[in-house]
Amino acid sequence: MTHPVDPVDLDPIPPLLDSYTYHSVPHEAGEGWIMGIDEAGRGPVLGPMVYAAAYCPASFKQTLEDLGFDDSKALSADVRQALWDAFTTHAPLCYSSTTLSPQSISAGMLRRVPVNLNRQAEDATIGLIRSALERGINVVECYVDALGPSPQWQARLTDLFPSIAFTVCPKADSLFKIVSAASIVAKVTRDRYIEHWVDAEDTAAVAAALGGSSAASGVQAAAADGESTPGDAVVRGSGYPSDPKTQAYLRDALDPVFGYKGIVRFSWATVKVLLDKQAAACRWVDDGEQRGAGIAQWAAGDAGRPKVWRELGVVGVGDL
């Protein structure tokens, strides 16, 4: 899914219902471009993971060096916001971002054939580069913060995009300003979602965030029913499993039947442990004596009818 306007620039920010990619309007330039790619949110148990690409014409490189970009983690929130605004005030400086929703991340990791976090990160990186080329941006150099072993990842990217000179290394967001710019986009995007998160499960809060006609009355009804509303202050911490505030949120937010709302990555080990300890027990029809039995045995006849019928409470009503 793509968006014509970056959702995190909207007020209010709409709920993150699915993963998406956003591209800023590219500056017209026939020369070669440089690109940097970085991410935010690989480790947290809460919220999205964001991959971002910053890119500009090579002739803008010296100006970029003087704008004050650095590793986003080393900068204050105010400085990050000022640098985010640089993408608006400097037309040659452009960006794209791919925001992977918590539900999408978990769904991939819990598939029958899992798509692990590294693979999802690789796909996001490759997608950002490919989309730039498809939009006619002449990327000639690309700097990427390391994902796993740097030489192997650099070799793979070079095989996929032989016209681009790649540099993949750890701490690229501190070494190359174009990667620092990408880290600002990724960090600010993720932080805005975390700060202004709207639970998709709370229909009144979603209506208010989307500006629905019945939003006001819906919020009042939600408050009366004890649901969260856009004005509620929910303390979630940083989202990292080691954060005591995040740990407290996970303990308090757990529903014994339905588990967690969409901000939680339910494929994380931290969440699995809490669900095993605190959630209601669930017994599947193939548990117990059926464990290890093949499907043929499960469907085999039992006292005149298939065992699956008996376990599901199905009875025959006659012949058709």
Long-range contacts (C-beta under 8 A, 24 or more apart in sequence): 6-97, 6-189, 8-188, 8-189, 8-192, 8-193, 12-196, 12-198, 12-208, 12-209, 12-230, 13-192, 13-193, 13-196, 13-198, 13-209, 14-198, 14-209, 14-210, 15-197, 15-198, 15-199, 15-200, 15-205, 15-206, 15-209, 15-210, 16-48, 16-99, 16-101, 16-193, 16-197, 16-200, 16-262, 17-101, 17-200, 18-101, 18-103, 18-104, 19-48, 19-98, 19-99, 19-100, 19-101, 19-104, 20-98, 20-99, 21-96, 21-97, 21-98, 21-99, 21-127, 21-128, 21-131, 22-96, 22-97, 22-99, 23-94, 23-96, 23-131, 23-135, 24-87, 24-94, 24-95, 24-96, 25-94, 26-94, 26-135, 26-136, 26-137, 27-56, 27-57, 27-91, 27-92, 27-93, 27-94, 29-57, 29-59, 29-92, 30-138, 31-57, 31-58, 31-59, 31-138, 32-57, 32-58, 32-138, 32-139, 32-140, 32-141, 33-57, 33-58, 33-132, 33-137, 33-138, 33-139, 33-140, 33-141, 34-58, 34-61, 34-139, 34-140, 34-141, 34-142, 34-143, 34-178, 35-129, 35-132, 35-139, 35-141, 35-142, 35-143, 35-178, 36-142, 36-143, 36-144, 36-172, 36-173, 36-176, 36-177, 36-178, 36-179, 36-180, 36-181, 36-182, 37-125, 37-128, 37-129, 37-142, 37-143, 37-144, 37-145, 37-179, 37-182, 38-72, 38-144, 38-145, 38-172, 38-173, 38-179, 38-180, 38-182, 38-183, 38-186, 39-121, 39-124, 39-145, 39-186, 40-72, 40-183, 40-186, 40-187, 40-189, 40-190, 40-191, 41-186, 41-190, 41-239, 42-117, 42-121, 43-240, 43-241, 44-238, 44-239, 44-240, 44-241, 44-246, 44-265, 45-239, 45-240, 45-241, 45-246, 45-250, 45-264, 45-265, 45-268, 45-270, 45-271, 46-102, 46-194, 46-236, 46-239, 46-246, 46-249, 46-263, 46-264, 46-265, 47-102, 47-190, 47-193, 47-194, 47-197, 47-239, 47-263, 48-99, 48-100, 48-101, 48-102, 48-105, 48-189, 48-190, 48-193, 49-99, 49-100, 49-105, 49-117, 49-120, 49-121, 49-124, 49-190, 50-97, 50-98, 50-99, 50-100, 50-185, 50-186, 50-187, 50-189, 50-190, 51-97, 51-98, 51-100, 51-121, 51-124, 51-125, 51-128, 51-186, 52-95, 52-96, 52-97, 52-98, 52-128, 52-182, 52-183, 52-185, 52-186, 52-189, 53-95, 53-96, 53-97, 53-128, 53-129, 53-132, 53-182, 54-87, 54-93, 54-94, 54-95, 54-178, 54-179, 54-181, 54-182, 54-184, 54-185, 55-94, 55-95, 55-96, 55-132, 55-137, 55-139, 55-178, 56-92, 56-93, 56-94, 56-178, 57-92, 58-140, 58-141, 59-92, 60-90, 60-92, 60-93, 61-177, 61-178, 63-90, 63-92, 64-93, 64-177, 64-178, 64-181, 65-177, 67-177, 69-177, 69-180, 69-181, 69-184, 70-173, 70-174, 70-180, 71-171, 71-173, 71-174, 71-180, 71-183, 72-173, 72-180, 72-183, 72-184, 72-186, 72-187, 72-188, 73-183, 73-187, 74-174, 75-184, 77-191, 80-184, 80-187, 80-188, 80-191, 81-188, 83-181, 83-184, 84-184, 84-185, 84-188, 86-181, 87-181, 87-185, 93-181, 95-181, 95-182, 95-185, 96-128, 96-131, 96-132, 97-185, 97-186, 97-189, 98-124, 98-127, 98-128, 99-189, 99-190, 99-193, 100-124, 101-262, 102-262, 102-263, 102-264, 102-265, 103-262, 105-265, 105-267, 106-265, 106-266, 106-267, 106-268, 109-267, 110-266, 110-267, 118-147, 118-148, 121-147, 122-147, 122-153, 125-157, 126-157, 126-160, 129-157, 129-160, 129-161, 129-164, 130-161, 133-161, 139-164, 140-164, 140-165, 141-165, 141-166, 141-167, 142-166, 142-167, 143-167, 143-168, 143-172, 143-175, 143-176, 143-178, 143-179, 144-168, 144-172, 144-179, 145-169, 145-170, 145-171, 145-172, 145-173, 145-179, 145-183, 146-170, 146-172, 194-236, 194-239, 197-234, 197-236, 197-263, 198-230, 199-228, 199-261, 199-262, 199-263, 200-261, 200-262, 201-261, 201-262, 202-227, 202-228, 202-229, 202-261, 204-229, 205-229, 205-230, 236-263, 241-268, 241-270, 250-274, 251-278, 254-278, 254-279, 255-279, 256-280, 285-311, 285-312
